[in-house]
Amino acid sequence: MPSDLKDEFPNLNSTEYRLTSPRDDDYNCIAWAAEENDRWWSPTQDDYYWPENVPAEWTLKAVVLAFESLGFQPCESDGIETGWQKIAIYQGVDGDPTHAARQLPNGKWTSKLGDWEDIEHTLVGIEGEKYGNVCQIMKRSLVNN
């Protein structure tokens, strides 16, 4: 992890967060949001996982399709909904997706920060220059999982 997490994500200075795991380069944020911690998800590298029938490109549309392949659907609210699991996709100023986070039962969010640690945080806590802003919330039924 960079020498100071709060330097990389300045919004953490004014929001609650906590480290929840040590550094691990076996998986990334997309995998973590999909509840996997044993493989890295990437559409642009042959030795990483990417869902079949999803365009092999790093675009918002492709990332949304990857999560749709897991049963997620776009939604409007980032609030807790009983019986639903949510993910948030972040987008940089160039329009490309930069990060994904998964909502926890307590309403906070969990993220794998690159090949660094996992943290529990608020959505705005990691918004900023590095990851941009949340651009899409998606949800899937917990009943069908």
Helices and strands as residue ranges (DSSP letters): H 5-8, G 10-14, E 17-21, H 29-33, H 60-68, E 73-75, E 84-91, E 97-103, E 109-112, E 118-121, G 124-126, E 133-141
